[in-house]
Amino acid sequence: MSKQVQDAYIVAATRTPIGRSHRGTLRNLRPDEMLAAVLRAAMAQVPGLDPKAVEDVICGCAIPEAQQGLNVARIGAVLAGLPHSVGGITVNRFCASGLSAVQMTADRIRVGEADVMVAAGTESMSMVPMMGNSPSLSPVIFADTDKLDDYGIAYGMGLTAEKVAQQWKVSRDAQDAFAVESHQRALKAQQAGEFADEITAIEAIDRSADLANGTTIEKRKTLSLDEGPRPDTSLEGLAKLRPVFAARGSVTAGNSSQTSDGAGALILVSERALKQYNLQPLARFVGYASRGVPPHLMGIGPIEAIPAALRNAGLQLSDIDWIELNEAFAAQSLAVVNTLGLDPAKVNPMGGAIALGHPLGATGAIRSATVVHALRRKNLKYGMVTMCVGMGQGAAGIFERV
């Protein structure tokens, strides 16, 4: 195979519905099984593609340990029934893990080293807590208290959102209004069937013991819609919530992203593979950028990553028709929107993570599936997925409908 610069095309993109962590339908569904489900679903979207042509599965996961450890990408590929010749590697860029997986698969194709690749992301926040089961930070972080800001993760994401709200002057009222809008947009999109093309319904099984009869009771439920959007969300209701990270702060559970469970997968191929397997492209991967920012202001990451991604792609902000800006917190989302002058109508038209949920390392792959299908459904040209990243990073990826 000759190595040359070539385009990478998305030919399949799907995701699970996003479940509420700890109390939702997917709480007992293992992340490797969620990954296997979306891998099978993505392959089913391209029946003409020989599974043996897949060269690798790159899967994002923010906390790759316990049920999603031991290289969950490879485990998911095996569980999905992909040929043993298909490799698997798990990557971690915290919240941008899934988007980085898409970028890495595209890059392998664009430099001519692969023709068929799978990008994915999976995360169960029900099974693996946000900081992992046994978090252990370097003692150096705490050696000089004057430098704690250099390690924003040391005191939690919530406080970084408070710092962004203060520095960018994002009011509590603005944050709550943003959160209400997120729920309203998500509910409207669900009612209109806007998520149908990107979601693969998934069955969850809850098992319990009937000690009296010595049997196992199984309860099966099929989830086909995201569980997060709430029709009862209102400004009045959110105003009653207390700040959860700072006593006199403005960041609440209501204007923050929901902890969630979910997975997503995309199949990317070269033009050569398009012709060989007679595949219909959904979109072209245009470009990507990641940038670092001060860890204690991690939410502003997209402010640096978006302009860089646009430069890499040779585009202007005005060229972008649809923006999936991950809503880690309303405070940081508004800081990004206001600083870059993003068009609010183009940002999360179907709601964001405050309503839909944010399964950490899976979110980038999930929102990439959203963009790919939205561009086709709305007959738009360019879409972007962007997000802030813990410990002070931002990432942005650009897609083009073809």
GUBA-327316 format. One line per 10 residues: for each residue x negated, y negated, z of N, C-alpha, C. Coordinates in steps of 0.001 Angstrom, whole numbers, plus 500000, padded with zeros to 6 digits. Layout:
N
X:Y:Z:X:Y:Z:X:Y:Z  ...
***
This chain:
402
499152:501188:500000:500000:500000:500000:499111:498754:500000  499255:497940:498993:498459:496722:498923:498962:495713:499936  498023:494985:500521:498377:493985:501519:498521:492629:500856  499695:492016:500968:499945:490727:500375:501048:490024:501157  501078:488716:501019:502126:487963:501682:503447:488238:500978  504450:488650:501720:505753:488964:501143:506830:488596:502149  508060:488531:501671:509176:488163:502547:509676:489373:503327  510251:489080:504497:510895:490105:505325:512384:489819:505364  513169:490825:505049:514617:490666:504958:515321:491498:506033  516382:490943:506589:517218:491677:507538:518308:492377:506742
518415:493695:506884:519439:494458:506164:520480:495047:507104  520236:494978:508406:521208:495453:509396:520968:494683:510682  522044:494350:511375:521944:493611:512635:523181:493894:513471  522958:494406:514657:524087:494724:515513:523673:494633:516978  524651:494684:517834:524396:494601:519273:525538:495253:520034  525264:495557:521285:526343:495978:522171:527122:494748:522616  528333:494933:523116:528939:493844:523883:528059:493612:525116  528080:492402:525642:527298:492097:526837:528160:492344:528065  527661:493177:528961:528413:493500:530168:527933:492696:531361  528824:492425:532281:528441:491758:533527:527608:492724:534367
526502:492240:534872:525665:493129:535670:526311:493419:537018  526031:494611:537528:526425:495082:538864:527911:495410:539005  528776:494692:538304:530212:494969:538447:530895:495191:537106  530136:495172:536026:530715:495296:534698:530732:496718:534177  531256:496873:532990:531443:498191:532389:530124:498911:532123  529078:498167:531806:527806:498797:531429:526852:498981:532601  527317:498762:533813:526414:498756:534966:525723:500100:535193  526351:501190:534782:525758:502513:534984:525221:503116:533694  525182:502319:532629:524657:502802:531355:523177:502446:531264  522353:503442:531124:520909:503228:531117:520484:502342:529938
519470:501511:530137:519004:500643:529050:518431:501408:527868  517813:502575:528113:517310:503358:526981:518459:503940:526170  519581:504231:526840:520750:504727:526126:521446:503610:525354  521458:502403:525924:521994:501255:525187:521153:501014:523936  519838:501097:524087:518947:500906:522951:519201:501961:521886  519305:503210:522295:519562:504284:521341:520870:504053:520586  521884:503548:521284:523186:503308:520653:523084:502263:519549  522351:501161:519799:522265:500130:518760:521325:500552:517636  520331:501378:517939:519471:501890:516878:520278:502775:515926  521101:503651:516490:521944:504498:515638:522913:503653:514826
523494:502638:515465:524472:501783:514780:523819:500988:513658  522605:500480:513900:521908:499733:512862:521586:500634:511666  521115:501834:511925:520813:502763:510840:522075:503120:510062  523204:503213:510750:524469:503549:510081:524908:502448:509123  524424:501221:509337:524782:500113:508450:524059:500192:507109  523020:500998:507030:522254:501139:505779:522111:502625:505441  523226:503264:505053:523196:504716:504820:522234:505139:503721  521870:504232:502832:520951:504585:501760:519496:504581:502167  519212:504119:503385:517828:504039:503857:517397:505359:504481  516302:505896:503999:515749:507133:504551:515157:506832:505929
515666:507470:507006:515125:507206:508346:513620:507427:508439  513091:508315:507601:511654:508572:507628:510852:507372:507130  511536:506427:506484:510839:505242:505983:510543:504239:507100  511257:504348:508226:511029:503440:509353:509647:503714:509925  508841:502668:510029:507468:502855:510491:507292:502612:511982  508124:501756:512556:507938:501451:513970:509187:500782:514514  509409:500936:515803:510442:500222:516541:509737:499334:517554  509946:498029:517435:509402:497084:518407:510560:496565:519237  510512:496812:520532:511639:496480:521409:511206:495520:522505  511962:494449:522680:511712:493510:523756:512393:493938:525043
511712:493742:526151:512271:494041:527468:511520:493186:528478  512261:492410:529263:511621:491449:530162:511052:492090:531426  511681:493146:531901:511192:493837:533099:511040:495316:532743  509984:495671:532029:509836:497044:531515:509336:498023:532573  510209:498350:533500:509870:499308:534550:511108:500122:534914  510946:501109:535756:512050:501961:536213:512821:502522:535017  514145:502341:534974:514958:502932:533905:514623:502393:532526  513921:501258:532472:513538:500731:531170:512006:500626:531049  511340:501492:531779:509888:501565:531709:509426:502695:530814  508140:503047:530946:507552:504175:530207:507718:504011:528693
507587:502790:528204:507737:502468:526784:509145:502788:526299  510083:501971:526719:511495:502195:526412:511752:502198:524900  510914:501510:524127:511099:501500:522674:510975:502906:522097  509948:503618:522490:509740:504971:521985:510821:505915:522507  511169:505758:523773:512209:506615:524348:513537:506391:523620  513875:505118:523369:515115:504814:522663:515124:505388:521261  513972:505332:520580:513897:505869:519220:514135:507373:519219  513561:508067:520198:513755:509516:520289:515203:509841:520633  515770:509106:521609:517163:509339:521981:518118:509062:520822  517746:508121:519958:518601:507769:518824:518554:508810:517716
517628:509747:517824:517511:510782:516806:516679:510377:515605  515904:509289:515733:515022:508912:514643:513920:509959:514500  513369:510118:513311:512302:511105:513121:511133:510846:514068  510456:511904:514452:509329:511762:515371:508196:510940:514775  508210:510755:513462:507193:509939:512808:507373:508457:513091  508536:508057:513618:508824:506652:513909:508229:506289:515266  507338:505338:515288:506705:504943:516536:507569:504001:517352  507029:503536:518468:507765:502604:519316:506828:501869:520251  507015:500556:520366:506220:499752:521283:507133:498737:521972  506948:498573:523268:507739:497628:524056:506929:496362:524274
507551:495215:524032:506871:493926:524187:507621:493068:525206  506865:492184:525855:507453:491380:526926:507013:489921:526813  507956:489062:526455:507782:487635:526578:508985:487105:527378  509274:487798:528475:510413:487458:529318:511664:487239:528459  512303:486083:528557:513588:485867:527872:513474:485877:526356  512285:485645:525816:512104:485653:524362:511578:486989:523856  511642:488023:524656:511099:489324:524255:511768:489846:522989  513084:489788:522943:513803:490290:521776:513499:489494:520522  513382:488169:520652:513040:487334:519502:511603:487587:519063  510713:487786:520013:509329:488112:519658:509254:489454:518935
510117:490389:519294:510165:491671:518588:510548:491462:517130  511517:490578:516887:511913:490277:515508:510744:489651:514751  510071:488705:515391:508929:488031:514761:507820:489033:514437  507532:489938:515355:506441:490896:515149:506761:491870:514023  507993:492329:513949:508368:493226:512849:508278:492494:511524  508755:491246:511501:508688:490462:510269:507247:490241:509836  506379:489952:510791:504984:489696:510454:504299:490927:509871  504600:492105:510410:504017:493339:509863:504391:493490:508391  505642:493141:508081:506106:493245:506694:505493:492142:505846  505442:490930:506381:504993:489785:505580:503515:489881:505197
502723:490533:506023:501306:490692:505669:501067:491976:504872  502107:492711:504544:501976:493881:503695:501571:495154:504394  501700:495199:505720:501311:496400:506457:502472:497368:506689  503691:496948:506367:504852:497812:506572:505946:497399:505592  506843:498340:505328:507982:498057:504456:509319:498161:505174  509389:498969:506211:510634:499138:506968:510307:499158:508453  510903:498243:509193:510649:498116:510625:511966:497865:511360  511992:498194:512641:513152:497916:513476:512727:497014:514629  513486:495939:514823:513294:495048:515973:514473:495211:516897  514222:495182:518199:515312:495419:519141:515016:494748:520476
515980:494827:521357:515814:494362:522723:516815:495085:523596  516427:495396:524818:517353:496031:525751:517030:495590:527167  518064:495462:527983:517863:495055:529374:519103:495414:530183  518863:496079:531313:519921:496317:532287:519561:495592:533571  520195:494459:533804:519948:493729:535038:520699:494356:536195  521602:495302:535883:522264:496064:536939:521295:497061:537560  520471:497655:536722:519579:498713:537198:518208:498206:537611  517715:497160:536937:516379:496637:537225:516517:495164:537595  516224:494800:538837:516416:493408:539266:515513:492435:538521  515860:491159:538591:515208:490138:537775:513698:490073:537984
513239:490247:539177:511799:490196:539444:511177:491585:539494  511940:492611:539158:511435:493964:539232:511656:494562:540613  511345:495826:540745:511609:496527:542000:510572:496241:543075  509375:495900:542664:508325:495634:543643:507447:494488:543148  507996:493279:543117:507223:492148:542592:505993:491863:543449  504890:491592:542792:503647:491316:543500:502907:490218:542761  502980:489001:543278:502324:487859:542652:500905:487708:543192  500022:487217:542370:498642:487025:542781:498571:486061:543964  497795:486407:544994:497632:485495:546134:497065:484137:545737  496397:484084:544601:495840:482819:544121:496939:481777:543945
498136:482254:543580:499252:481337:543364:499533:480513:544607  499364:481118:545760:499742:480454:547006:498544:479881:547763  497361:480009:547173:496153:479546:547867:496101:478037:547984  496618:477338:546979:496619:475875:546981:498044:475408:546742  498743:475005:547793:500149:474624:547670:500340:473424:546768  499304:472626:546569:499420:471474:545678:499541:471902:544218  499208:473166:543929:499243:473639:542550:500379:474620:542287  501330:474691:543201:502433:475636:543010:503215:475363:541729  503262:474097:541308:503965:473780:540075:503345:474472:538873  502058:474839:538973:501402:475519:537873:501903:476946:537704
502631:477438:538674:503154:478803:538634:504653:478756:538930  505412:478182:538012:506837:477950:538264:507601:479188:538674  507156:480363:538199:507879:481593:538515:507806:481927:540002  506821:481343:540686:506620:481687:542092:507801:481280:542958  508524:480247:542554:509653:479842:543388:510979:479920:542654  511004:480603:541548:512272:480938:540930:512709:480006:539814  513461:480592:538876:513918:479846:537710:514891:478735:538077  515701:478973:539101:516705:477981:539486:516105:476642:539848  514984:476677:540547:514349:475422:540935:513710:474727:539742  513281:475489:538754:512772:474831:537548:513907:474080:536858
515114:474643:536889:516269:473951:536302:516589:472683:537074  516447:472736:538395:516670:471538:539200:515666:470443:538838  514416:470845:538632:513391:469872:538279:513675:469243:536912  514138:470066:535971:514496:469533:534650:515677:468577:534762  516674:468957:535552:517843:468077:535731:517423:466724:536287  516498:466745:537230:516038:465489:537826:515244:464654:536830  514275:465283:536170:513369:464526:535296:514065:464033:534033  515011:464822:533504:515720:464429:532288:517076:463777:532604  517331:463579:533868:518532:462861:534329:519823:463492:533775  519936:464801:534003:521133:465533:533596:522045:465662:534810
523197:465042:534773:524086:464985:535930:524811:466302:536160  525327:466459:537368:526141:467642:537689:527388:467675:536815  528016:466525:536604:529230:466481:535775:528932:466944:534350  527794:466511:533806:527437:466902:532443:527173:468404:532362  526522:468942:533379:526252:470380:533400:527544:471181:533458  528457:470772:534306:529724:471496:534427:530543:471395:533151  530542:470232:532523:531287:470066:531271:530699:470953:530178  529377:471050:530151:528710:471916:529183:529113:473372:529413  529187:473780:530675:529557:475157:531005:530994:475465:530591  531900:474534:530851:533299:474737:530454:533395:474898:528944
532670:474056:528215:532689:474127:526750:532157:475471:526260  531145:476004:526931:530597:477296:526552:531661:478387:526661  532390:478399:527763:533459:479391:527938:534575:479193:526913  534960:477971:526674:536045:477710:525741:535676:478132:524331  534452:477851:523921:534018:478252:522581:533954:479768:522461  533455:480432:523495:533354:481892:523465:534726:482545:523394  535648:482054:524187:537005:482608:524184:537691:482399:522835  537516:481212:522270:538103:480926:520964:537535:481855:519902  536220:482082:519954:535575:482973:518989:536046:484412:519160  536192:484851:520392:536697:486207:520635:538106:486374:520082
538954:485402:520350:540343:485475:519899:540442:485478:518378  539490:484828:517720:539497:484761:516259:538766:485933:515615  538218:486833:516436:537505:487991:515907:536149:487658:515315  535552:486545:515763:534291:486083:515188:533104:486991:515507  533205:487763:516568:532088:488619:516962:532160:490025:516344  533224:490296:515603:533477:491669:515148:532335:492244:514318  531755:491437:513427:530723:491958:512536:529432:492315:513268  529156:491623:514362:527867:491831:515028:527915:492845:516162  529110:493152:516669:529218:494020:517845:529518:495468:517463  528790:496375:518071:529106:497796:518020:529679:498198:519373
530915:498643:519390:531539:499066:520648:530732:500206:521257  530730:500275:522566:529928:501289:523252:530743:501906:524378  530591:503213:524563:531319:503914:525610:530445:504069:526846  531018:503736:527973:530333:503912:529258:531078:504968:530062  530314:505799:530767:530906:506865:531569:530503:506674:533028  531481:506560:533885:531226:506500:535324:531559:507865:535925  530626:508392:536691:530830:509713:537296:530832:509605:538809  531736:510338:539434:531791:510401:540893:532114:511822:541309  531778:512141:542548:531972:513511:543038:533318:513656:543751  534024:514707:543423:535227:515094:544161:534791:516203:545122
534459:515798:546357:533905:516742:547323:534900:517815:547706  536167:517482:547698:537194:518447:548100:537266:519621:547128  537124:519297:545827:537244:520341:544812:535896:520796:544251  534835:520108:544682:533516:520471:544184:533349:520207:542701  533981:519154:542204:533910:518830:540787:533406:517394:540587  533101:517081:539352:532679:515729:538979:533812:515025:538239  534130:513837:538679:535173:513042:538031:534520:512071:537052  534966:512106:535816:534442:511202:534807:535506:510186:534395  535103:508930:534369:535964:507870:533856:535257:507221:532675  535891:507259:531509:535304:506722:530295:535977:505412:529903
535160:504470:529482:535696:503192:529025:534876:502712:527847  535558:502282:526812:534889:501726:525643:534938:500215:525717  533768:499607:525636:533667:498144:525692:533426:497619:524283  534251:496681:523845:534127:496141:522490:533986:494628:522462  534124:493971:523615:533971:492520:523701:533072:492161:524876  532387:491033:524764:531584:490544:525878:532478:490280:527087  531970:490646:528264:532783:490543:529482:532693:489188:530176  531746:488356:529775:531487:487133:530521:532495:486010:530418  533033:485714:529224:533910:484552:529085:535127:484614:530005  535390:483491:530671:536479:483441:531643:537479:482352:531270
538730:482721:531034:539742:481724:530677:540099:480788:531820  539752:481162:533048:540104:480321:534191:539005:479318:534538  537947:479240:533739:536878:478277:534015:537374:476866:533741  537202:475985:534712:537668:474598:534574:536695:473664:535272  536763:472396:534911:535931:471396:535579:536233:471344:537064  537515:471463:537403:537917:471410:538809:537335:472599:539578  537390:473766:538964:536860:474949:539629:535361:474902:539785  534656:474477:538746:533198:474401:538820:532740:473351:539822  533504:472292:539951:533126:471216:540872:533127:471686:542322  533843:472762:542600:533923:473267:543971:532730:474156:544338
531964:474565:543347:530842:475467:543613:529672:474706:544223  529019:475345:545175:527863:474731:545817:526590:475031:545035  525625:474112:545080:524329:474410:544472:523733:475667:545113  523054:476467:544308:522541:477743:544821:521020:477770:544958  520343:476752:544446:518882:476778:544489:518287:475652:545334  518990:474548:545441:518523:473412:546236:519716:472813:546969  519540:472540:548242:520666:472093:549075:521365:470869:548497  520607:469966:547935:521189:468753:547363:521063:468741:545842  521008:469915:545271:520827:470019:543831:522125:469978:543054  522026:470295:541765:523188:470243:540872:523384:471535:540089
522461:472484:540240:522545:473738:539505:523328:474758:540329  524409:475272:539757:525283:476223:540448:525371:477514:539648  526022:478491:540245:526260:479746:539525:527127:479502:538293  527986:478505:538360:528898:478225:537260:528266:477550:536073  527173:476801:536270:526525:476165:535124:525158:476789:534816  525030:478055:535206:523837:478853:534900:524251:480076:534086  523292:480694:533417:523593:481903:532646:523956:483049:533584  524718:483979:533059:525141:485144:533832:524102:486263:533712  523859:486966:534807:523034:488169:534737:523851:489261:534053  523205:490004:533158:523972:490830:532238:523228:492080:531807
523956:492949:531112:523408:494172:530534:523738:494198:529047  522790:494636:528218:523084:494715:526792:521859:495064:525973  522087:495271:524662:521007:495613:523735:521378:495151:522334  520366:494944:521514:520585:494563:520118:519494:495147:519246  519777:495288:517945:518783:495843:517017:518983:495289:515619  517868:495062:514925:517882:494611:513540:516906:495462:512732  517247:495741:511484:516345:496437:510579:515815:495422:509571  514495:495337:509482:513845:494421:508557:513066:495223:507520  513114:494751:506269:512437:495472:505186:511776:494482:504237  510879:495003:503415:510230:494224:502363:511111:494216:501116
510743:493354:500159:511463:493344:498883:511295:494677:498164  510141:495282:498324:509894:496593:497718:510882:497627:498254  511136:497599:499567:512083:498544:500153:513509:498223:499723  513825:496932:499572:515156:496560:499082:515456:497263:497765  514485:497210:496863:514681:497793:495532:514657:499317:495593  513741:499855:496387:513605:501312:496436:514855:501993:496974  515474:501376:497994:516635:502007:498630:517953:501319:498270  517887:500380:497320:519074:499686:496838:519867:499062:497999  519150:498249:498796:519734:497653:499983:520178:496221:499722  521211:495806:500403:521725:494443:500295:521216:493620:501475
520380:492597:501244:519879:491800:502368:520959:490914:502970  520917:490767:504292:521815:489855:504990:521170:488488:505156  519879:488490:505400:519173:487240:505653:517683:487469:505452  516954:486363:505346:515494:486387:505274:514937:485757:506538  513912:486381:507102:513245:485769:508248:512291:484713:507723  512499:483468:508135:511782:482342:507542:510525:481976:508323  510630:481878:509639:509479:481447:510409:509731:481472:511898  508674:481258:512648:508727:481406:514106:507628:480551:514727  507851:480156:515964:506798:479507:516743:507072:479718:518224  506015:479824:518996:506127:479830:520453:505127:478818:520982
505505:478150:522055:504662:477129:522643:504745:477207:524164  503689:476739:524828:503679:476700:526277:504022:475311:526800  504639:475285:527977:504981:474040:528667:504665:474235:530149  504688:473170:530956:504430:473346:532384:505395:474372:532997  504900:475369:533730:505770:476405:534287:506925:475879:535128  506705:474781:535876:507772:474286:536732:508853:473554:535938  508613:473374:534626:509610:472771:533730:509893:473726:532573  509941:475018:532876:509994:476032:531825:511189:475836:530890  512267:475229:531364:513469:475085:530552:513325:474220:529329  512272:473397:529275:512090:472500:528130:511311:473160:527011
511014:474434:527127:510230:475132:526115:510672:474889:524680  511984:474931:524380:512412:474706:523000:512071:473322:522458  511872:472349:523346:511508:471006:522878:510192:471053:522105  509302:471951:522497:508032:472111:521800:508114:473166:520701  508870:474232:520927:508894:475347:519979:509685:475031:518716  510791:474301:518849:511636:474020:517679:510890:473207:516613  510274:472076:516959:509538:471335:515920:508422:472162:515292  507768:473001:516099:506688:473834:515572:507227:474860:514576  508355:475472:514893:508956:476452:513984:509399:475789:512686  509940:474590:512795:510357:473864:511592:509159:473535:510711
508069:473109:511329:506859:472826:510549:506356:474086:509855  506333:475184:510572:505871:476442:509988:506729:476860:508795  508023:476550:508877:508956:476946:507822:509064:475906:506708  508467:474734:506920:508582:473664:505932:509973:473081:505855  510658:473023:506981:512037:472543:507035:512162:471355:507966  513305:470660:507854:513659:469583:508759:514782:470055:509664  514941:469399:510795:516024:469766:511705:517379:469673:511018  517517:468706:510127:518787:468527:509413:519109:469702:508497  518108:470520:508162:518346:471688:507302:519032:472827:508062  518935:472816:509379:519463:473920:510192:520961:473740:510410
521719:474756:510017:523184:474679:510072:523770:475288:511341  523044:476185:511978:523581:476920:513133:522433:477159:514110  522610:476788:515366:521554:476932:516363:522070:477736:517550  521417:478863:517808:521685:479627:519021:520635:479222:520056  521010:478301:520934:520126:477822:521993:520503:478557:523273  519634:479451:523704:519994:480245:524877:520214:479369:526105  521384:479482:526685:521765:478654:527827:521307:479280:529135  520012:479234:529391:519545:479722:530681:520228:478942:531799  520262:477625:531622:520968:476721:532529:521515:475570:531701  522642:475041:532116:523180:473879:531416:522198:472717:531463
521494:472580:532584:520561:471460:532751:519486:471475:531668  518851:472626:531467:517782:472670:530468:518341:472626:529050  519512:473203:528834:520123:473147:527506:520390:471704:527104  520955:470926:528015:521248:469529:527719:519970:468712:527554  518940:469025:528321:517665:468328:528171:517113:468555:526767  517208:469783:526268:516722:470102:524928:517569:469409:523869  518884:469528:523988:519802:468915:523015:519583:467413:522931  519505:466762:524090:519384:465309:524111:518012:464828:523635  516959:465529:524012:515615:465099:523639:515364:465242:522150  515803:466363:521566:515572:466604:520145:516660:466030:519254
517744:465564:519857:518852:465034:519059:519578:466113:518280  519738:467292:518882:520463:468375:518219:521942:468026:518103  522548:468428:517016:523982:468202:516807:524764:469173:517691  525508:468694:518693:526244:469598:519595:527184:470540:518860  527694:470120:517704:528606:470978:516955:527896:472187:516360  526571:472067:516150:525796:473171:515583:525202:474077:516652  525225:473629:517894:524599:474374:518984:525615:475299:519637  525360:476597:519551:526221:477610:520180:527702:477403:519853  528060:477416:518570:529467:477216:518200:530403:478264:518780  529870:479439:519139:530705:480496:519715:530385:480731:521186
529864:479687:521836:529508:479820:523245:528102:480363:523409  527577:480199:524617:526224:480660:524892:526156:481509:526134  524963:481630:526694:524711:482570:527783:525480:482254:529055  525873:480991:529245:526671:480663:530433:527988:481421:530398  528543:481591:529209:529791:482337:529056:529558:483782:528664  528658:484000:527718:528498:485332:527142:527565:486233:527927  526632:485638:528668:525684:486432:529437:524297:486402:528823  523317:486796:529626:521903:486711:529229:521141:487920:529754  521186:489040:528999:520411:490214:529414:518926:490082:529060  518320:489042:529563:516885:488762:529497:516229:489197:528187
515433:490256:528230:514650:490641:527064:515455:491066:525861  516735:491339:526026:517584:491729:524896:518174:490529:524174  518229:489379:524845:518981:488238:524329:518486:487770:522968  517178:487743:522740:516659:487279:521460:517149:488116:520294  517183:489439:520469:517687:490318:519425:519197:490162:519264  519887:490010:520383:521339:489844:520348:521726:488570:519612  521072:487464:519959:521415:486192:519328:520934:486125:517874  519903:486897:517538:519502:486991:516139:520598:487658:515317  521216:488692:515875:522346:489331:515195:523494:488346:515024  523719:487512:516039:524772:486500:515958:524514:485544:514801
523291:485034:514710:522951:484075:513655:523094:484700:512273  522555:485900:512095:522588:486551:510791:524014:486689:510284  524922:487135:511139:526304:487330:510702:527058:486011:510595  526760:485044:511456:527435:483749:511399:527112:483022:510100  525858:483071:509673:525478:482405:508429:526263:482965:507246  526450:484256:507214:527190:484870:506110:528678:484576:506213  529207:484659:507416:530647:484438:507601:531050:483001:507275  530182:482058:507625:530487:480638:507436:529877:480076:506153  529179:480923:505386:528537:480494:504145:527558:479346:504391  526719:479517:505403:525711:478532:505760:524335:479041:505325
523352:478145:505272:522049:478535:504735:521033:478911:505813  520749:477998:506755:519702:478240:507745:520249:478291:509170  519738:479229:509935:520097:479338:511347:518848:479507:512193  518986:479172:513468:517844:479241:514379:518253:479896:515693  517336:480667:516256:517474:481191:517610:516336:480590:518424  516649:479997:519567:515607:479390:520377:515932:479551:521849  514890:479559:522665:515100:479760:524096:513886:479316:524899  514166:479014:526157:513084:478765:527102:512648:480111:527683  511465:480108:528280:510886:481363:528763:510248:481129:530122  510476:482047:531043:509894:481953:532363:508383:481788:532321
507847:481081:533301:506421:480788:533431:505967:479729:532431  506940:479061:531783:506602:477920:530963:506287:478211:529516  507292:478672:528746:507133:478873:527311:508440:478526:526611  508336:478370:525311:509515:478222:524464:509273:478999:523197  510350:479453:522554:510230:480208:521303:511382:479825:520383  511123:479879:519081:512169:479581:518111:511911:480375:516841  512965:480975:516304:512881:481722:515049:513937:481225:514089  513614:481195:512787:514505:480643:511778:514870:481728:510765  516147:481761:510388:516680:482739:509449:517369:482022:508282  517370:482637:507113:518030:482073:505946:518986:483099:505357
520224:482682:505101:521186:483566:504440:520759:483765:502988  520814:485005:502512:520478:485294:501120:521590:486105:500487
***
